[in-house]
Amino acid sequence: MAQTPITTLFLDIGGVLLTNGWDTELRKKTAAHFGLDYEEIYHRHHVTYDTYEEGKMSLDEYLWQIIFYEKRDFTPDDVKKYILEAAKPHQDMIDLVTRLKAVYGLRVAVVSNEGREVAEDRIERFNLKNFVDFFIVSAFVHFRKPDLDIYRLAIDVAQVRPQEVAYIEDRPLLCEVASRLGINSVLNRNATETREKLAKFGLVL
């Protein structure tokens, strides 16, 4: 098996392995699809979403607060189905990670901000357990990026030193935050560029 100073990958889900689970674009599409006032959703979302992502509110409770606080001619299940089925894989990134794991014997962890129901659906729908060893998801651990504790927890669970980790993330700020702990952060824009960046850490394919 090939040798490298990197023993572990930390991966975001949205923007790395899959499309984002509930970003501005999808909220706008959902509002248009169901004939909702996007501005009203926007303001309610920003008051409540951190609580949902930290696992302190169910998806039904969150949707009640942003949409179903008044009677609608569609159901929460309709909205959940629309949201969950919007997810698509970044197959080139999944293939890259799977290949790196096989060649270098890497441990692979997800470190992601997602609500419980969204995360669980995406993990199952896209068979992420086939190549991810453990999941540090905000809703499971009750704190979220950019809180340094979520990275500290991932390091503790993986039982590695920060310098053994390559962290693939699509948000520059979160790359910068993780780097403060000594984690090797890789800003993901596309699989080709990320593959080139990982090669600098000895992860050559």
Protein Blocks (a to p, Z undefined) as FASTA:
>chain_A
ZZdfbfbdcddfehplmccfbdfklmmmmmmmnopafklmmmmmmmmmmmmmnopacfkl
mmmmmmmmpccfbdfklmmmmmmmmpccdfklmmmmmmmmmmnopacdddddddfklmmm
mmmmnommmmpmbdcdfklnopacfbfklmmmmmmmnopafklpccddfbfklmmmmmmn
opacdddfbfklmmmmmmmnopaZZ
